[in-house]
Amino acid sequence: MQISISTRHGQLNADSQERITEKVGKLPQFFSRVTGVEVTVDLEHQESPAVEVRVRAEHANEFVATDRAPTVMAALDSVVHKLEQQLRKHKEKVTGHRAVGAKNVETPAAGEESR
């Protein structure tokens, strides 16, 4: 999985970039087909930086989440939570529409025949 971090109107220190990489690196546990993540941090307004994360996955459209918060890490936490929800919903949609196999079909008991 490729992780790309970019900033606008400023720079992040190496420690912040490591923490961002660590938090975003956990997204594939919610949907295993994640192929890439792009994180954009906008530092134009120092009092409320914006974080946007775009997640690319196989056979799916991009998942996008954006948020503003007093700190970059607070905004990142919120964005990661939003993406977790999107990935879980997508995974449920993809894996939840399979037909029930013949082994799992219930047959009526001998005394309970339908009329």
C-alpha positions as CSV (number, residue, x, y, z in Angstrom):
1,M,0.0,0.0,0.0
2,Q,1.3,3.4,-0.9
3,I,0.9,6.3,1.5
4,S,1.5,9.8,0.2
5,I,1.5,12.8,2.6
6,S,1.5,16.4,1.2
7,T,1.0,19.8,2.9
8,R,-0.3,23.1,1.7
9,H,0.8,26.5,3.1
10,G,3.4,25.0,5.5
11,Q,5.3,21.9,6.5
12,L,4.9,19.1,8.9
13,N,7.7,17.8,11.0
14,A,9.0,14.2,10.7
15,D,7.3,13.1,13.9
16,S,3.9,14.3,12.7
17,Q,4.4,12.5,9.4
18,E,5.3,9.3,11.2
19,R,2.1,9.4,13.3
20,I,0.0,10.2,10.2
21,T,1.6,7.2,8.4
22,E,1.0,5.0,11.4
23,K,-2.7,5.9,11.8
24,V,-3.5,5.7,8.1
25,G,-1.6,2.4,7.8
26,K,-4.3,0.7,9.9
27,L,-7.0,1.3,7.3
28,P,-6.4,-2.0,5.4
29,Q,-7.6,-4.0,8.4
30,F,-11.1,-2.7,7.6
31,F,-11.0,-3.4,3.9
32,S,-8.1,-5.6,2.6
33,R,-8.2,-4.3,-1.0
34,V,-6.8,-0.8,-0.1
35,T,-4.1,0.1,-2.6
36,G,-3.1,3.6,-1.8
37,V,-3.8,6.5,0.6
38,E,-3.2,10.2,-0.1
39,V,-3.2,12.6,2.9
40,T,-3.3,16.3,2.3
41,V,-2.9,18.7,5.3
42,D,-3.9,22.3,4.7
43,L,-2.1,24.7,7.2
44,E,-3.5,27.9,5.7
45,H,-5.5,28.6,8.8
46,Q,-3.2,27.8,11.8
47,E,-6.1,27.9,14.3
48,S,-8.0,25.1,12.4
49,P,-6.0,23.0,10.0
50,A,-7.8,20.9,7.5
51,V,-7.0,17.3,6.7
52,E,-8.2,15.4,3.6
53,V,-7.6,11.7,3.1
54,R,-8.3,9.8,-0.2
55,V,-8.2,6.1,-0.1
56,R,-8.0,4.0,-3.3
57,A,-9.1,0.4,-3.3
58,E,-9.4,-2.3,-5.9
59,H,-12.7,-2.5,-7.8
60,A,-14.1,0.5,-5.9
61,N,-14.4,4.3,-6.2
62,E,-12.2,6.5,-4.0
63,F,-13.2,7.0,-0.4
64,V,-12.8,10.6,0.7
65,A,-13.1,12.3,4.1
66,T,-12.2,15.8,5.1
67,D,-12.3,17.6,8.5
68,R,-11.1,20.7,10.3
69,A,-10.1,20.7,14.0
70,P,-7.9,22.7,16.4
71,T,-4.9,20.4,15.8
72,V,-3.8,18.3,12.8
73,M,-4.0,15.1,14.9
74,A,-7.5,15.8,16.1
75,A,-8.6,16.4,12.5
76,L,-6.8,13.2,11.4
77,D,-8.5,11.1,14.1
78,S,-11.9,12.4,12.9
79,V,-11.1,11.7,9.2
80,V,-9.8,8.2,10.0
81,H,-13.0,7.4,11.9
82,K,-15.1,8.6,8.9
83,L,-13.0,6.4,6.5
84,E,-13.3,3.4,8.8
85,Q,-17.1,3.7,8.6
86,Q,-17.0,4.1,4.8
87,L,-14.7,1.1,4.4
88,R,-16.8,-1.1,6.7
89,K,-20.0,-0.1,4.9
90,H,-18.4,-0.9,1.5
91,K,-17.1,-4.3,2.7
92,E,-20.5,-5.2,4.1
93,K,-22.1,-4.2,0.8
94,V,-19.6,-6.3,-1.2
95,T,-19.5,-9.4,1.0
96,G,-23.2,-9.3,2.3
97,H,-24.9,-9.9,-1.1
98,R,-23.9,-13.5,-1.6
99,A,-26.5,-16.2,-2.0
100,V,-27.1,-18.6,0.8
101,G,-25.5,-22.0,0.1
102,A,-27.4,-25.2,0.0
103,K,-25.9,-26.4,3.3
104,N,-27.3,-23.4,5.1
105,V,-30.9,-23.7,3.9
106,E,-33.2,-24.9,6.7
107,T,-35.5,-27.8,5.9
108,P,-38.8,-28.2,7.9
109,A,-38.8,-30.8,10.6
110,A,-40.8,-34.0,10.1
111,G,-43.7,-32.9,12.2
112,E,-43.8,-29.3,10.8
113,E,-44.8,-29.5,7.3
114,S,-46.1,-26.4,5.6
115,R,-49.7,-26.4,4.5
